[in-house]
Amino acid sequence: MREAINAALKESMKARDAERTGTLRLVSAAIKDRDIEARGEGKGAATDDELKQLLAKMIKQRQESASIYEQNARPELAAKEKAEIAVIQAFLPQQMSEAEAAAAIDAAIAETGAASMKDMGKVMGVLKARHTGAMDFAAANGVIKAKLTGG
């Protein structure tokens, strides 16, 4: 994943695409920060799954910012955030559809034998292990709660 991001950065610099280059530099810097933090804890470089989590977090931050900008009548800033989201999402797996997510949730519930809200963590653990970057866990959380409470 690192190689793909670095290649895209070089490509955007050659094309003189300032917005894309800026976003990719932010992503690259976040990855380097994560690696430095891991080194301080005695760990190696971040794995692809950890990088997917990092990119998903960056997307979530930008979605929240865009929402705030829209509420405050700043469409130009919201558009900038959305453009950054599009650049970052290119490095994540395709997002699951609602039907695919529901099927994955059902499979995780069956696999863990989850029967109540106490088992929510087990189900989320299985989903995060298999679908990081491809599933919206905030939305999945609500679906899991509904299924485990019979709602």
Secondary structure in CASP SS format (residue, H / E / C, confidence):
PFRMAT SS
TARGET T0000
AUTHOR 0000-0000-0000
METHOD secondary structure of the structure
MODEL  1
M C 1.00
R H 1.00
E H 1.00
A H 1.00
I H 1.00
N H 1.00
A H 1.00
A H 1.00
L H 1.00
K H 1.00
E H 1.00
S H 1.00
M H 1.00
K H 1.00
A C 1.00
R C 1.00
D C 1.00
A H 1.00
E H 1.00
R H 1.00
T H 1.00
G H 1.00
T H 1.00
L H 1.00
R H 1.00
L H 1.00
V H 1.00
S H 1.00
A H 1.00
A H 1.00
I H 1.00
K H 1.00
D H 1.00
R H 1.00
D H 1.00
I H 1.00
E H 1.00
A H 1.00
R H 1.00
G H 1.00
E C 1.00
G C 1.00
K C 1.00
G C 1.00
A C 1.00
A C 1.00
T C 1.00
D H 1.00
D H 1.00
E H 1.00
L H 1.00
K H 1.00
Q H 1.00
L H 1.00
L H 1.00
A H 1.00
K H 1.00
M H 1.00
I H 1.00
K H 1.00
Q H 1.00
R H 1.00
Q H 1.00
E H 1.00
S H 1.00
A H 1.00
S H 1.00
I H 1.00
Y H 1.00
E H 1.00
Q H 1.00
N C 1.00
A C 1.00
R C 1.00
P H 1.00
E H 1.00
L H 1.00
A H 1.00
A H 1.00
K H 1.00
E H 1.00
K H 1.00
A H 1.00
E H 1.00
I H 1.00
A H 1.00
V H 1.00
I H 1.00
Q H 1.00
A C 1.00
F C 1.00
L C 1.00
P C 1.00
Q C 1.00
Q C 1.00
M C 1.00
S C 1.00
E H 1.00
A H 1.00
E H 1.00
A H 1.00
A H 1.00
A H 1.00
A H 1.00
I H 1.00
D H 1.00
A H 1.00
A H 1.00
I H 1.00
A H 1.00
E H 1.00
T H 1.00
G C 1.00
A C 1.00
A C 1.00
S C 1.00
M H 1.00
K H 1.00
D H 1.00
M H 1.00
G H 1.00
K H 1.00
V H 1.00
M H 1.00
G H 1.00
V H 1.00
L H 1.00
K H 1.00
A H 1.00
R H 1.00
H H 1.00
T C 1.00
G C 1.00
A C 1.00
M C 1.00
D C 1.00
F H 1.00
A H 1.00
A H 1.00
A H 1.00
N H 1.00
G H 1.00
V H 1.00
I H 1.00
K H 1.00
A H 1.00
K H 1.00
L H 1.00
T H 1.00
G C 1.00
G C 1.00
END
